[in-house]
Amino acid sequence: MDSQYVAGRNPVLEILKTDKEIDKLYILKGDLQGSINKIIGIARDKNIVIQEVDKNKLDSMGGGSNHQGVVALVTSYKYAEADDILEKAKARGQDPFVIILDGIEDPHNLGAIIRTAECAGVHGIIIPKRRSATVNQTVYKSSAGAVEHMLVAKVNNINNEIESLKEKGLWIFGADVEGSALHFKTDLKGPIALVIGSEGKGLSRLTKEKCDVLVKIPMTGKISSLNASNAAAVLIYEVVRQNHG
């Protein structure tokens, strides 16, 4: 996955206003004045990692241009549309198998889920535009490069997307610790979408209501829940088992 450095306060500010993925923001250590504070504020709102570095580091990244104390590392990842995912399944002559992530904020978890999904033959992953990890270098590394082979769509509203997928014939299964059905006793064959909630909060209330079935993975240990990427792996491979077993 290609990356490039963008140097200077105005260029960085302009990129922050777009949907382009900023992997990391490098800020000069020390006196922060003027527009640099505005840049930091926007970056924090977008959950972009900010790192303070010395002038030599910024000079080398800026490639001789006047960086004015700020350089952004921009990732060039092209997101798919949700319809592209369904088209991919159709082209393979398979029932659609989609993963919907409801607010996964840790890029390591996102990368791990993408890796498992790619190995299991998932057709694509849908993430929300806000309050979610996006595809950056950390995701690329933790997916072991699988992100290059996986369609990832970013949508404005997860719940609207669930409704749209239902209209197109998919069954929506949400992973929830209080779900009424055990995952391995639930029929997961046919066109489906699995919805995985955030690391701390799980599925949002409205998203739960939109799901056709809430499934749970049985827990008998002292810790009551799995990491989001582990839970996703268990459910993804139960779908694989049922469809290929």
C-alpha positions as CSV (number, residue, x, y, z in Angstrom):
1,M,0.0,0.0,0.0
2,D,1.5,3.3,-1.1
3,S,2.0,6.2,1.3
4,Q,3.2,9.8,0.8
5,Y,4.3,12.6,3.0
6,V,2.4,15.9,2.8
7,A,4.3,18.9,4.4
8,G,3.2,22.4,5.4
9,R,0.3,23.8,7.4
10,N,-2.1,24.7,4.5
11,P,-1.6,21.4,2.6
12,V,-2.1,19.3,5.7
13,L,-5.2,21.4,6.7
14,E,-6.7,20.8,3.2
15,I,-6.1,17.1,3.4
16,L,-7.7,16.9,6.8
17,K,-10.9,18.4,5.2
18,T,-11.0,15.5,2.7
19,D,-11.8,11.8,3.1
20,K,-8.2,10.8,2.5
21,E,-6.6,8.5,5.1
22,I,-4.0,10.1,7.2
23,D,-1.9,7.4,8.9
24,K,0.0,9.7,11.2
25,L,0.6,13.4,11.9
26,Y,4.2,14.5,12.7
27,I,4.4,17.8,14.7
28,L,7.5,19.7,15.6
29,K,8.4,19.4,19.3
30,G,8.2,22.6,21.3
31,D,6.3,25.9,20.7
32,L,2.9,25.2,19.1
33,Q,1.2,28.4,17.9
34,G,-1.4,29.5,15.4
35,S,-2.9,27.2,12.8
36,I,-0.9,24.2,14.1
37,N,-3.3,24.0,17.0
38,K,-6.3,23.9,14.6
39,I,-4.6,21.1,12.8
40,I,-4.0,19.1,16.0
41,G,-7.6,19.7,17.0
42,I,-9.0,18.3,13.8
43,A,-6.6,15.4,13.9
44,R,-7.7,14.5,17.4
45,D,-11.4,14.6,16.3
46,K,-10.5,12.1,13.6
47,N,-8.5,9.8,15.9
48,I,-5.3,10.4,13.9
49,V,-2.1,9.4,15.7
50,I,0.0,12.5,16.5
51,Q,3.7,12.2,17.1
52,E,6.1,15.0,18.2
53,V,9.4,14.8,16.4
54,D,12.5,17.0,16.1
55,K,13.3,19.3,13.2
56,N,15.7,16.9,11.5
57,K,13.1,14.2,11.2
58,L,10.6,16.7,9.7
59,D,13.2,18.0,7.3
60,S,13.9,14.5,6.0
61,M,10.2,13.7,5.6
62,G,9.4,17.0,4.0
63,G,11.9,16.4,1.3
64,G,13.3,19.9,1.4
65,S,9.9,21.7,1.3
66,N,8.9,24.2,4.0
67,H,7.1,21.9,6.4
68,Q,6.2,24.8,8.9
69,G,6.4,22.2,11.7
70,V,3.9,19.7,10.4
71,V,4.0,16.6,8.1
72,A,1.2,14.2,7.4
73,L,1.7,10.6,6.3
74,V,-1.1,9.9,3.8
75,T,-2.2,6.4,2.9
76,S,-3.6,5.8,-0.6
77,Y,-6.2,3.1,-0.1
78,K,-9.1,2.9,-2.5
79,Y,-12.4,2.0,-0.7
80,A,-15.0,-0.1,-2.5
81,E,-18.8,0.6,-2.6
82,A,-21.1,-1.8,-0.8
83,D,-22.6,-2.9,-4.1
84,D,-19.1,-4.0,-5.3
85,I,-19.1,-6.6,-2.5
86,L,-22.4,-8.1,-3.7
87,E,-21.1,-8.0,-7.3
88,K,-18.0,-9.9,-6.3
89,A,-20.1,-12.7,-4.8
90,K,-22.3,-12.8,-7.9
91,A,-19.2,-13.0,-10.1
92,R,-18.0,-16.0,-8.1
93,G,-21.5,-17.7,-8.3
94,Q,-21.7,-17.6,-4.4
95,D,-24.1,-16.4,-1.8
96,P,-22.9,-13.0,-0.4
97,F,-20.9,-13.3,2.8
98,V,-20.4,-9.8,4.3
99,I,-18.8,-8.6,7.5
100,I,-20.2,-5.4,9.1
101,L,-18.1,-3.8,11.8
102,D,-20.0,-1.5,14.2
103,G,-17.3,0.8,15.5
104,I,-14.1,-1.2,15.6
105,E,-11.6,1.5,16.7
106,D,-8.4,-0.5,17.1
107,P,-6.5,-0.8,13.8
108,H,-4.9,-4.0,15.0
109,N,-8.3,-5.6,15.4
110,L,-9.4,-4.3,12.0
111,G,-6.3,-5.7,10.4
112,A,-6.8,-9.1,12.1
113,I,-10.4,-9.3,11.1
114,I,-9.5,-8.5,7.5
115,R,-6.9,-11.2,7.5
116,T,-9.3,-13.8,8.8
117,A,-12.0,-12.7,6.4
118,E,-9.7,-12.9,3.4
119,C,-8.6,-16.4,4.4
120,A,-12.2,-17.5,4.8
121,G,-13.5,-16.2,1.5
122,V,-15.5,-13.3,2.8
123,H,-16.6,-11.1,-0.1
124,G,-16.2,-7.8,1.7
125,I,-16.2,-5.7,4.9
126,I,-18.3,-2.7,5.6
127,I,-17.2,-0.1,8.1
128,P,-18.8,3.3,9.2
129,K,-17.1,6.6,8.2
130,R,-17.2,7.9,11.8
131,R,-15.9,6.3,15.0
132,S,-14.1,3.5,13.3
133,A,-10.5,2.4,12.5
134,T,-9.7,3.1,8.8
135,V,-7.3,1.3,6.5
136,N,-3.8,2.6,7.3
137,Q,-0.3,1.2,7.6
138,T,-1.1,-0.5,10.9
139,V,-4.1,-2.2,9.5
140,Y,-2.0,-3.2,6.4
141,K,0.7,-4.8,8.6
142,S,-1.7,-6.5,11.0
143,S,-3.7,-8.0,8.1
144,A,-0.4,-9.4,6.7
145,G,-1.2,-7.6,3.4
146,A,-4.7,-9.2,3.1
147,V,-6.2,-5.8,2.9
148,E,-4.9,-5.6,-0.7
149,H,-7.2,-8.5,-1.6
150,M,-10.3,-7.5,0.4
151,L,-13.0,-5.1,-0.5
152,V,-13.6,-2.6,2.3
153,A,-16.6,-0.2,1.9
154,K,-17.0,2.9,4.1
155,V,-20.7,4.0,4.6
156,N,-22.3,7.0,6.3
157,N,-24.8,4.9,8.3
158,I,-24.4,1.2,9.2
159,N,-28.1,0.8,10.1
160,N,-29.2,2.1,6.7
161,E,-26.8,-0.3,5.0
162,I,-28.2,-3.2,7.0
163,E,-31.7,-2.3,5.8
164,S,-30.4,-2.1,2.2
165,L,-28.7,-5.6,2.5
166,K,-31.9,-7.0,3.9
167,E,-33.8,-5.7,0.9
168,K,-31.3,-7.5,-1.3
169,G,-32.0,-10.9,0.4
170,L,-29.3,-11.1,3.1
171,W,-29.9,-12.3,6.6
172,I,-28.2,-10.2,9.3
173,F,-26.7,-12.0,12.3
174,G,-25.3,-9.8,15.1
175,A,-22.7,-11.0,17.6
176,D,-24.0,-10.3,21.1
177,V,-23.1,-11.7,24.5
178,E,-26.8,-11.7,25.4
179,G,-27.9,-13.2,22.1
180,S,-30.7,-15.7,22.2
181,A,-29.0,-18.3,19.9
182,L,-25.7,-20.1,20.2
183,H,-23.6,-19.6,17.1
184,F,-23.1,-23.2,16.3
185,K,-26.8,-24.1,16.7
186,T,-27.8,-21.3,14.3
187,D,-28.4,-21.8,10.6
188,L,-25.7,-19.6,9.0
189,K,-26.1,-20.9,5.5
190,G,-27.1,-18.7,2.5
191,P,-26.6,-15.0,1.9
192,I,-25.6,-13.4,5.2
193,A,-23.9,-10.5,6.9
194,L,-22.2,-10.9,10.3
195,V,-22.3,-7.8,12.4
196,I,-19.4,-7.4,15.0
197,G,-19.6,-4.7,17.6
198,S,-16.9,-2.5,19.1
199,E,-14.2,-3.7,21.5
200,G,-15.8,-2.2,24.6
201,K,-19.4,-1.5,23.9
202,G,-20.5,-4.3,21.6
203,L,-23.3,-3.6,19.2
204,S,-25.2,-0.3,19.5
205,R,-28.9,-0.6,20.6
206,L,-30.3,0.4,17.2
207,T,-28.0,-2.0,15.3
208,K,-29.1,-4.9,17.6
209,E,-32.7,-4.1,16.7
210,K,-31.9,-4.2,12.9
211,C,-30.4,-7.7,13.1
212,D,-32.5,-10.7,12.2
213,V,-30.9,-12.9,14.9
214,L,-28.5,-12.1,17.7
215,V,-26.0,-15.0,18.2
216,K,-23.7,-15.6,21.1
217,I,-20.5,-17.6,21.5
218,P,-20.7,-19.6,24.8
219,M,-18.4,-18.3,27.5
220,T,-17.5,-20.5,30.5
221,G,-14.3,-18.9,31.7
222,K,-13.8,-16.1,34.2
223,I,-13.5,-13.5,31.5
224,S,-16.9,-12.8,29.9
225,S,-16.0,-11.8,26.4
226,L,-13.5,-12.4,23.5
227,N,-11.5,-9.8,21.8
228,A,-13.5,-8.5,18.8
229,S,-11.1,-10.0,16.2
230,N,-11.2,-13.4,18.0
231,A,-15.0,-13.4,18.2
232,A,-15.1,-12.5,14.5
233,A,-12.8,-15.4,13.6
234,V,-15.0,-17.9,15.6
235,L,-18.1,-16.7,13.8
236,I,-16.6,-16.4,10.3
237,Y,-15.3,-20.0,10.5
238,E,-18.6,-21.3,11.8
239,V,-20.2,-19.9,8.6
240,V,-17.4,-21.6,6.5
241,R,-18.0,-24.9,8.4
242,Q,-21.7,-24.9,7.8
243,N,-21.4,-24.0,4.1
244,H,-18.5,-26.4,3.3
245,G,-18.7,-29.0,6.0
